[in-house]
Amino acid sequence: MENLKTTVFWALSDFCKSECYYCPINSRGGASYRTTPEYLRVINSISKTYAQQGRTINWIISGGEPL
């Protein structure tokens, strides 16, 4: 068991207040469903479960616009 690292790419939301002309219509708008503490609780829970198994996670977090 050499490779005990997992990569998680998580697009948190597609929320964006802008309606830029260069974005496809289906990429505009979206919704903000959770608060930051809610997301952090999920990340901590998943990380703890993996750590108990001797594994690590490389998190790639994306999504939405920081407006």
C-alpha positions as CSV (number, residue, x, y, z in Angstrom):
1,M,0.0,0.0,0.0
2,E,2.3,2.7,-1.2
3,N,-0.2,5.1,-2.7
4,L,-2.4,6.2,0.2
5,K,-3.1,9.7,-1.1
6,T,-6.5,10.6,-2.6
7,T,-7.2,13.7,-4.6
8,V,-10.7,15.3,-4.2
9,F,-11.7,18.0,-6.6
10,W,-14.8,19.6,-5.1
11,A,-16.7,22.3,-6.9
12,L,-18.6,23.8,-3.9
13,S,-21.1,25.8,-6.0
14,D,-21.8,27.5,-9.3
15,F,-22.9,30.6,-7.6
16,C,-22.1,33.9,-9.4
17,K,-23.9,37.2,-9.1
18,S,-22.5,38.4,-12.4
19,E,-24.0,37.7,-15.8
20,C,-20.9,38.2,-17.9
21,Y,-21.4,38.1,-21.7
22,Y,-18.6,35.6,-22.2
23,C,-20.0,33.0,-19.8
24,P,-22.5,30.5,-21.3
25,I,-26.0,31.0,-20.0
26,N,-25.9,27.6,-18.1
27,S,-22.8,28.8,-16.2
28,R,-24.5,31.9,-14.8
29,G,-26.4,32.3,-11.6
30,G,-26.5,29.1,-9.6
31,A,-27.1,28.9,-5.9
32,S,-25.0,29.2,-2.7
33,Y,-26.3,26.3,-0.6
34,R,-24.0,26.0,2.4
35,T,-22.1,28.2,4.8
36,T,-18.3,28.0,5.2
37,P,-18.5,26.3,8.6
38,E,-20.8,23.6,7.1
39,Y,-18.3,22.9,4.3
40,L,-15.4,22.8,6.8
41,R,-17.3,20.3,9.0
42,V,-17.7,18.0,6.0
43,I,-14.0,18.4,5.0
44,N,-12.9,17.7,8.6
45,S,-15.1,14.6,8.8
46,I,-13.9,13.1,5.6
47,S,-10.2,13.9,6.4
48,K,-10.6,12.3,9.8
49,T,-12.1,9.1,8.3
50,Y,-9.3,8.9,5.8
51,A,-6.6,9.6,8.5
52,Q,-8.0,6.7,10.6
53,Q,-7.3,4.5,7.5
54,G,-3.7,5.8,7.2
55,R,-4.6,7.8,4.1
56,T,-4.3,11.5,3.2
57,I,-6.3,13.7,0.9
58,N,-5.2,16.4,-1.5
59,W,-8.1,18.8,-1.6
60,I,-8.7,20.9,-4.7
61,I,-11.6,23.3,-4.0
62,S,-13.3,25.3,-6.6
63,G,-16.6,26.9,-7.6
64,G,-18.4,30.2,-7.9
65,E,-17.1,33.7,-7.8
66,P,-15.8,35.4,-4.7
67,L,-18.2,38.3,-4.9
